[in-house]
Amino acid sequence: MSAPEPQRPFGEYQYEIYGAGLGGHAPELPIAPAAWEERFRASVPAQAYDYIAGGAGSDDTMRANL
């Protein structure tokens, strides 16, 4: 059994996306937050989406973000 490949630093992904864009290639994943939300909504059960979109509990974070 071979050892798993080490994970590269997360910040390197931004350079990969930027470099691909310079070459005329759009990223596979959406970049706009509204597009993330829509993809999430389409990929999880309605109850899961409602829980997260509704503040995931006490709504403290939702109020703080306003």
ABEGO torsion letter per residue (X at the ends): XBBBBBBBBAAAAAAAAAAAAAAGBBBABBABAAAAAAAAAAABBAAAAAAAAAGGEAGAAAAAAX
